[in-house]
Amino acid sequence: VIRSFQQPLIAGVYVVATVCLYFHLFHGVVSLFQTLGVSHARHLQAVEKFGHVLAAIIVIGFASVPIGVLLGVVK
């Protein structure tokens, strides 16, 4: 894995894929709450904020691996 992420193209594609994952996770979280019946306009802003935060935490965690390898933090 480390050897693969040392190649900028592979690491870049992986990071771009994690950005796509962000949008997928955000949509999934909002849809989850809608399925559970929390779809009122009064709650929408809080649900969307939660979706953004949760998706960002997961994506930052996944993207930190190839970025760490490229920066030499992980060897």
Biopython code that builds the backbone (N, CA, C, O; Angstrom):
import numpy as np
from Bio.PDB.StructureBuilder import StructureBuilder

atoms = [
    (1, "VAL", "N", (0.836, -1.189, 0.000)),
    (1, "VAL", "CA", (0.000, 0.000, 0.000)),
    (1, "VAL", "C", (0.875, 1.245, 0.000)),
    (1, "VAL", "O", (0.629, 2.179, -0.763)),
    (2, "ILE", "N", (1.890, 1.263, 0.848)),
    (2, "ILE", "CA", (2.756, 2.443, 0.919)),
    (2, "ILE", "C", (3.455, 2.664, -0.413)),
    (2, "ILE", "O", (3.544, 3.795, -0.889)),
    (3, "ARG", "N", (3.947, 1.601, -1.011)),
    (3, "ARG", "CA", (4.635, 1.729, -2.298)),
    (3, "ARG", "C", (3.692, 2.294, -3.359)),
    (3, "ARG", "O", (4.105, 3.112, -4.181)),
    (4, "SER", "N", (2.447, 1.872, -3.346)),
    (4, "SER", "CA", (1.474, 2.387, -4.317)),
    (4, "SER", "C", (1.195, 3.863, -4.085)),
    (4, "SER", "O", (1.152, 4.644, -5.036)),
    (5, "PHE", "N", (1.003, 4.252, -2.825)),
    (5, "PHE", "CA", (0.693, 5.644, -2.523)),
    (5, "PHE", "C", (1.893, 6.572, -2.697)),
    (5, "PHE", "O", (1.725, 7.791, -2.669)),
    (6, "GLN", "N", (3.079, 6.040, -2.873)),
    (6, "GLN", "CA", (4.242, 6.875, -3.165)),
    (6, "GLN", "C", (4.200, 7.384, -4.600)),
    (6, "GLN", "O", (4.943, 8.299, -4.956)),
    (7, "GLN", "N", (3.344, 6.805, -5.415)),
    (7, "GLN", "CA", (3.150, 7.268, -6.787)),
    (7, "GLN", "C", (2.057, 8.339, -6.772)),
    (7, "GLN", "O", (0.912, 8.049, -6.425)),
    (8, "PRO", "N", (2.403, 9.580, -7.147)),
    (8, "PRO", "CA", (1.439, 10.683, -7.058)),
    (8, "PRO", "C", (0.134, 10.440, -7.815)),
    (8, "PRO", "O", (-0.929, 10.857, -7.356)),
    (9, "LEU", "N", (0.199, 9.781, -8.950)),
    (9, "LEU", "CA", (-1.024, 9.541, -9.717)),
    (9, "LEU", "C", (-1.989, 8.641, -8.948)),
    (9, "LEU", "O", (-3.184, 8.929, -8.872)),
    (10, "ILE", "N", (-1.484, 7.578, -8.391)),
    (10, "ILE", "CA", (-2.337, 6.655, -7.631)),
    (10, "ILE", "C", (-2.889, 7.344, -6.386)),
    (10, "ILE", "O", (-4.073, 7.219, -6.074)),
    (11, "ALA", "N", (-2.032, 8.067, -5.681)),
    (11, "ALA", "CA", (-2.495, 8.783, -4.488)),
    (11, "ALA", "C", (-3.534, 9.834, -4.861)),
    (11, "ALA", "O", (-4.521, 10.015, -4.148)),
    (12, "GLY", "N", (-3.315, 10.523, -5.972)),
    (12, "GLY", "CA", (-4.267, 11.542, -6.418)),
    (12, "GLY", "C", (-5.619, 10.964, -6.774)),
    (12, "GLY", "O", (-6.656, 11.520, -6.412)),
    (13, "VAL", "N", (-5.609, 9.852, -7.479)),
    (13, "VAL", "CA", (-6.875, 9.189, -7.829)),
    (13, "VAL", "C", (-7.602, 8.748, -6.563)),
    (13, "VAL", "O", (-8.824, 8.868, -6.477)),
    (14, "TYR", "N", (-6.867, 8.245, -5.593)),
    (14, "TYR", "CA", (-7.460, 7.803, -4.332)),
    (14, "TYR", "C", (-8.100, 8.983, -3.595)),
    (14, "TYR", "O", (-9.205, 8.865, -3.065)),
    (15, "VAL", "N", (-7.402, 10.115, -3.565)),
    (15, "VAL", "CA", (-7.947, 11.294, -2.881)),
    (15, "VAL", "C", (-9.188, 11.801, -3.611)),
    (15, "VAL", "O", (-10.168, 12.177, -2.969)),
    (16, "VAL", "N", (-9.160, 11.815, -4.929)),
    (16, "VAL", "CA", (-10.343, 12.225, -5.697)),
    (16, "VAL", "C", (-11.512, 11.276, -5.409)),
    (16, "VAL", "O", (-12.657, 11.714, -5.287)),
    (17, "ALA", "N", (-11.222, 9.993, -5.302)),
    (17, "ALA", "CA", (-12.274, 9.023, -4.977)),
    (17, "ALA", "C", (-12.852, 9.280, -3.590)),
    (17, "ALA", "O", (-14.051, 9.099, -3.375)),
    (18, "THR", "N", (-12.012, 9.701, -2.647)),
    (18, "THR", "CA", (-12.534, 9.994, -1.311)),
    (18, "THR", "C", (-13.405, 11.246, -1.328)),
    (18, "THR", "O", (-14.345, 11.358, -0.541)),
    (19, "VAL", "N", (-13.100, 12.189, -2.219)),
    (19, "VAL", "CA", (-13.966, 13.367, -2.356)),
    (19, "VAL", "C", (-15.330, 12.933, -2.892)),
    (19, "VAL", "O", (-16.361, 13.435, -2.444)),
    (20, "CYS", "N", (-15.339, 12.014, -3.837)),
    (20, "CYS", "CA", (-16.612, 11.462, -4.323)),
    (20, "CYS", "C", (-17.352, 10.749, -3.193)),
    (20, "CYS", "O", (-18.575, 10.832, -3.086)),
    (21, "LEU", "N", (-16.599, 10.054, -2.363)),
    (21, "LEU", "CA", (-17.183, 9.375, -1.208)),
    (21, "LEU", "C", (-17.868, 10.374, -0.277)),
    (21, "LEU", "O", (-18.903, 10.065, 0.313)),
    (22, "TYR", "N", (-17.292, 11.570, -0.147)),
    (22, "TYR", "CA", (-17.886, 12.620, 0.693)),
    (22, "TYR", "C", (-19.336, 12.885, 0.266)),
    (22, "TYR", "O", (-20.247, 12.884, 1.094)),
    (23, "PHE", "N", (-19.533, 13.108, -1.029)),
    (23, "PHE", "CA", (-20.878, 13.419, -1.517)),
    (23, "PHE", "C", (-21.826, 12.233, -1.338)),
    (23, "PHE", "O", (-23.002, 12.412, -1.020)),
    (24, "HIS", "N", (-21.316, 11.045, -1.540)),
    (24, "HIS", "CA", (-22.122, 9.836, -1.358)),
    (24, "HIS", "C", (-22.549, 9.691, 0.107)),
    (24, "HIS", "O", (-23.713, 9.411, 0.391)),
    (25, "LEU", "N", (-21.616, 9.880, 1.021)),
    (25, "LEU", "CA", (-21.933, 9.769, 2.449)),
    (25, "LEU", "C", (-22.899, 10.861, 2.894)),
    (25, "LEU", "O", (-23.830, 10.598, 3.656)),
    (26, "PHE", "N", (-22.679, 12.079, 2.422)),
    (26, "PHE", "CA", (-23.581, 13.174, 2.780)),
    (26, "PHE", "C", (-25.004, 12.847, 2.346)),
    (26, "PHE", "O", (-25.945, 12.992, 3.126)),
    (27, "HIS", "N", (-25.157, 12.410, 1.115)),
    (27, "HIS", "CA", (-26.485, 12.064, 0.610)),
    (27, "HIS", "C", (-27.096, 10.916, 1.416)),
    (27, "HIS", "O", (-28.290, 10.921, 1.713)),
    (28, "GLY", "N", (-26.266, 9.939, 1.765)),
    (28, "GLY", "CA", (-26.753, 8.803, 2.540)),
    (28, "GLY", "C", (-27.246, 9.192, 3.922)),
    (28, "GLY", "O", (-28.266, 8.684, 4.388)),
    (29, "VAL", "N", (-26.523, 10.095, 4.583)),
    (29, "VAL", "CA", (-26.934, 10.537, 5.927)),
    (29, "VAL", "C", (-28.254, 11.292, 5.850)),
    (29, "VAL", "O", (-29.155, 11.053, 6.653)),
    (30, "VAL", "N", (-28.370, 12.200, 4.890)),
    (30, "VAL", "CA", (-29.617, 12.957, 4.752)),
    (30, "VAL", "C", (-30.767, 12.010, 4.413)),
    (30, "VAL", "O", (-31.866, 12.153, 4.948)),
    (31, "SER", "N", (-30.522, 11.058, 3.538)),
    (31, "SER", "CA", (-31.563, 10.089, 3.175)),
    (31, "SER", "C", (-31.955, 9.207, 4.354)),
    (31, "SER", "O", (-33.124, 8.853, 4.509)),
    (32, "LEU", "N", (-30.975, 8.852, 5.188)),
    (32, "LEU", "CA", (-31.260, 8.046, 6.374)),
    (32, "LEU", "C", (-32.263, 8.755, 7.279)),
    (32, "LEU", "O", (-33.244, 8.159, 7.723)),
    (33, "PHE", "N", (-32.007, 10.026, 7.546)),
    (33, "PHE", "CA", (-32.915, 10.762, 8.421)),
    (33, "PHE", "C", (-34.277, 10.964, 7.764)),
    (33, "PHE", "O", (-35.299, 10.975, 8.451)),
    (34, "GLN", "N", (-34.302, 11.123, 6.449)),
    (34, "GLN", "CA", (-35.579, 11.243, 5.754)),
    (34, "GLN", "C", (-36.367, 9.937, 5.875)),
    (34, "GLN", "O", (-37.579, 9.957, 6.087)),
    (35, "THR", "N", (-35.684, 8.818, 5.742)),
    (35, "THR", "CA", (-36.332, 7.511, 5.888)),
    (35, "THR", "C", (-36.885, 7.326, 7.295)),
    (35, "THR", "O", (-37.938, 6.716, 7.483)),
    (36, "LEU", "N", (-36.163, 7.860, 8.284)),
    (36, "LEU", "CA", (-36.613, 7.747, 9.672)),
    (36, "LEU", "C", (-37.698, 8.762, 10.024)),
    (36, "LEU", "O", (-38.192, 8.777, 11.152)),
    (37, "GLY", "N", (-38.069, 9.606, 9.067)),
    (37, "GLY", "CA", (-39.145, 10.557, 9.287)),
    (37, "GLY", "C", (-38.703, 11.918, 9.776)),
    (37, "GLY", "O", (-39.539, 12.741, 10.147)),
    (38, "VAL", "N", (-37.413, 12.170, 9.783)),
    (38, "VAL", "CA", (-36.902, 13.479, 10.220)),
    (38, "VAL", "C", (-36.614, 14.296, 8.965)),
    (38, "VAL", "O", (-35.460, 14.596, 8.659)),
    (39, "SER", "N", (-37.678, 14.653, 8.242)),
    (39, "SER", "CA", (-37.494, 15.376, 6.990)),
    (39, "SER", "C", (-38.198, 16.724, 6.997)),
    (39, "SER", "O", (-38.328, 17.359, 5.950)),
    (40, "HIS", "N", (-38.647, 17.163, 8.146)),
    (40, "HIS", "CA", (-39.312, 18.453, 8.256)),
    (40, "HIS", "C", (-38.309, 19.569, 8.003)),
    (40, "HIS", "O", (-37.139, 19.451, 8.368)),
    (41, "ALA", "N", (-38.757, 20.639, 7.387)),
    (41, "ALA", "CA", (-37.877, 21.769, 7.068)),
    (41, "ALA", "C", (-37.198, 22.324, 8.317)),
    (41, "ALA", "O", (-36.094, 22.864, 8.241)),
    (42, "ARG", "N", (-37.855, 22.193, 9.454)),
    (42, "ARG", "CA", (-37.299, 22.691, 10.713)),
    (42, "ARG", "C", (-36.014, 21.949, 11.083)),
    (42, "ARG", "O", (-35.119, 22.529, 11.699)),
    (43, "HIS", "N", (-35.918, 20.677, 10.712)),
    (43, "HIS", "CA", (-34.757, 19.857, 11.066)),
    (43, "HIS", "C", (-33.730, 19.741, 9.945)),
    (43, "HIS", "O", (-32.622, 19.254, 10.168)),
    (44, "LEU", "N", (-34.086, 20.181, 8.753)),
    (44, "LEU", "CA", (-33.242, 19.947, 7.582)),
    (44, "LEU", "C", (-31.846, 20.546, 7.735)),
    (44, "LEU", "O", (-30.858, 19.901, 7.382)),
    (45, "GLN", "N", (-31.752, 21.752, 8.249)),
    (45, "GLN", "CA", (-30.442, 22.393, 8.388)),
    (45, "GLN", "C", (-29.535, 21.605, 9.339)),
    (45, "GLN", "O", (-28.351, 21.424, 9.055)),
    (46, "ALA", "N", (-30.074, 21.142, 10.447)),
    (46, "ALA", "CA", (-29.275, 20.369, 11.404)),
    (46, "ALA", "C", (-28.866, 19.021, 10.816)),
    (46, "ALA", "O", (-27.737, 18.573, 11.014)),
    (47, "VAL", "N", (-29.773, 18.380, 10.099)),
    (47, "VAL", "CA", (-29.466, 17.088, 9.482)),
    (47, "VAL", "C", (-28.376, 17.258, 8.429)),
    (47, "VAL", "O", (-27.449, 16.451, 8.361)),
    (48, "GLU", "N", (-28.479, 18.297, 7.613)),
    (48, "GLU", "CA", (-27.460, 18.536, 6.593)),
    (48, "GLU", "C", (-26.111, 18.866, 7.219)),
    (48, "GLU", "O", (-25.073, 18.411, 6.737)),
    (49, "LYS", "N", (-26.120, 19.647, 8.278)),
    (49, "LYS", "CA", (-24.858, 19.968, 8.951)),
    (49, "LYS", "C", (-24.218, 18.700, 9.514)),
    (49, "LYS", "O", (-23.010, 18.499, 9.383)),
    (50, "PHE", "N", (-25.021, 17.855, 10.135)),
    (50, "PHE", "CA", (-24.517, 16.581, 10.650)),
    (50, "PHE", "C", (-23.949, 15.730, 9.516)),
    (50, "PHE", "O", (-22.898, 15.108, 9.670)),
    (51, "GLY", "N", (-24.640, 15.703, 8.384)),
    (51, "GLY", "CA", (-24.168, 14.944, 7.226)),
    (51, "GLY", "C", (-22.830, 15.450, 6.719)),
    (51, "GLY", "O", (-21.941, 14.662, 6.397)),
    (52, "HIS", "N", (-22.689, 16.777, 6.649)),
    (52, "HIS", "CA", (-21.415, 17.360, 6.207)),
    (52, "HIS", "C", (-20.285, 17.019, 7.179)),
    (52, "HIS", "O", (-19.192, 16.639, 6.758)),
    (53, "VAL", "N", (-20.549, 17.156, 8.465)),
    (53, "VAL", "CA", (-19.504, 16.902, 9.471)),
    (53, "VAL", "C", (-19.095, 15.434, 9.466)),
    (53, "VAL", "O", (-17.904, 15.123, 9.452)),
    (54, "LEU", "N", (-20.063, 14.535, 9.478)),
    (54, "LEU", "CA", (-19.750, 13.106, 9.493)),
    (54, "LEU", "C", (-18.989, 12.693, 8.234)),
    (54, "LEU", "O", (-17.991, 11.978, 8.314)),
    (55, "ALA", "N", (-19.462, 13.142, 7.081)),
    (55, "ALA", "CA", (-18.785, 12.803, 5.823)),
    (55, "ALA", "C", (-17.375, 13.376, 5.796)),
    (55, "ALA", "O", (-16.447, 12.713, 5.330)),
    (56, "ALA", "N", (-17.203, 14.595, 6.289)),
    (56, "ALA", "CA", (-15.870, 15.217, 6.298)),
    (56, "ALA", "C", (-14.908, 14.453, 7.198)),
    (56, "ALA", "O", (-13.751, 14.246, 6.833)),
    (57, "ILE", "N", (-15.370, 14.037, 8.356)),
    (57, "ILE", "CA", (-14.501, 13.283, 9.276)),
    (57, "ILE", "C", (-14.026, 11.986, 8.619)),
    (57, "ILE", "O", (-12.844, 11.648, 8.681)),
    (58, "ILE", "N", (-14.939, 11.275, 7.999)),
    (58, "ILE", "CA", (-14.585, 10.004, 7.363)),
    (58, "ILE", "C", (-13.638, 10.228, 6.188)),
    (58, "ILE", "O", (-12.646, 9.515, 6.044)),
    (59, "VAL", "N", (-13.940, 11.207, 5.357)),
    (59, "VAL", "CA", (-13.110, 11.470, 4.178)),
    (59, "VAL", "C", (-11.723, 11.962, 4.580)),
    (59, "VAL", "O", (-10.730, 11.553, 3.979)),
    (60, "ILE", "N", (-11.638, 12.819, 5.569)),
    (60, "ILE", "CA", (-10.325, 13.287, 6.030)),
    (60, "ILE", "C", (-9.499, 12.110, 6.538)),
    (60, "ILE", "O", (-8.298, 12.031, 6.283)),
    (61, "GLY", "N", (-10.140, 11.207, 7.250)),
    (61, "GLY", "CA", (-9.429, 10.027, 7.735)),
    (61, "GLY", "C", (-8.892, 9.167, 6.606)),
    (61, "GLY", "O", (-7.738, 8.741, 6.640)),
    (62, "PHE", "N", (-9.727, 8.909, 5.603)),
    (62, "PHE", "CA", (-9.281, 8.088, 4.477)),
    (62, "PHE", "C", (-8.232, 8.809, 3.634)),
    (62, "PHE", "O", (-7.252, 8.192, 3.215)),
    (63, "ALA", "N", (-8.418, 10.092, 3.381)),
    (63, "ALA", "CA", (-7.486, 10.837, 2.526)),
    (63, "ALA", "C", (-6.152, 11.091, 3.215)),
    (63, "ALA", "O", (-5.148, 11.332, 2.544)),
    (64, "SER", "N", (-6.125, 11.042, 4.534)),
    (64, "SER", "CA", (-4.877, 11.322, 5.244)),
    (64, "SER", "C", (-3.813, 10.253, 5.000)),
    (64, "SER", "O", (-2.621, 10.531, 5.133)),
    (65, "VAL", "N", (-4.223, 9.049, 4.650)),
    (65, "VAL", "CA", (-3.249, 7.970, 4.425)),
    (65, "VAL", "C", (-2.379, 8.255, 3.196)),
    (65, "VAL", "O", (-1.157, 8.301, 3.337)),
    (66, "PRO", "N", (-2.945, 8.447, 1.998)),
    (66, "PRO", "CA", (-2.066, 8.716, 0.858)),
    (66, "PRO", "C", (-1.339, 10.056, 0.971)),
    (66, "PRO", "O", (-0.207, 10.192, 0.506)),
    (67, "ILE", "N", (-1.983, 11.036, 1.582)),
    (67, "ILE", "CA", (-1.317, 12.329, 1.759)),
    (67, "ILE", "C", (-0.133, 12.179, 2.703)),
    (67, "ILE", "O", (0.931, 12.751, 2.466)),
    (68, "GLY", "N", (-0.312, 11.418, 3.762)),
    (68, "GLY", "CA", (0.789, 11.162, 4.694)),
    (68, "GLY", "C", (1.945, 10.430, 4.036)),
    (68, "GLY", "O", (3.109, 10.714, 4.319)),
    (69, "VAL", "N", (1.627, 9.490, 3.161)),
    (69, "VAL", "CA", (2.683, 8.762, 2.447)),
    (69, "VAL", "C", (3.420, 9.705, 1.500)),
    (69, "VAL", "O", (4.649, 9.687, 1.443)),
    (70, "LEU", "N", (2.679, 10.528, 0.759)),
    (70, "LEU", "CA", (3.317, 11.461, -0.173)),
    (70, "LEU", "C", (4.187, 12.485, 0.546)),
    (70, "LEU", "O", (5.224, 12.894, 0.025)),
    (71, "LEU", "N", (3.773, 12.898, 1.732)),
    (71, "LEU", "CA", (4.546, 13.887, 2.492)),
    (71, "LEU", "C", (5.698, 13.260, 3.263)),
    (71, "LEU", "O", (6.511, 13.972, 3.852)),
    (72, "GLY", "N", (5.771, 11.948, 3.262)),
    (72, "GLY", "CA", (6.854, 11.266, 3.951)),
    (72, "GLY", "C", (6.613, 11.038, 5.427)),
    (72, "GLY", "O", (7.522, 10.608, 6.138)),
    (73, "VAL", "N", (5.417, 11.315, 5.903)),
    (73, "VAL", "CA", (5.085, 11.092, 7.310)),
    (73, "VAL", "C", (4.980, 9.596, 7.590)),
    (73, "VAL", "O", (5.384, 9.121, 8.652)),
    (74, "VAL", "N", (4.432, 8.862, 6.622)),
    (74, "VAL", "CA", (4.300, 7.409, 6.732)),
    (74, "VAL", "C", (5.325, 6.782, 5.793)),
    (74, "VAL", "O", (5.385, 7.117, 4.610)),
    (75, "LYS", "N", (6.127, 5.872, 6.332)),
    (75, "LYS", "CA", (7.167, 5.231, 5.496)),
    (75, "LYS", "C", (7.035, 3.727, 5.537)),
    (75, "LYS", "O", (7.817, 3.022, 4.899)),
]
sb = StructureBuilder()
sb.init_structure("model")
sb.init_model(0)
sb.init_chain("A")
sb.init_seg("    ")
for serial, (resi, resn, name, xyz) in enumerate(atoms, 1):
    if name == "N":
        sb.init_residue(resn, " ", resi, " ")
    sb.init_atom(name, np.array(xyz, "f"), 0.0, 1.0, " ", f" {name:<3s}", serial, name[0])
structure = sb.get_structure()
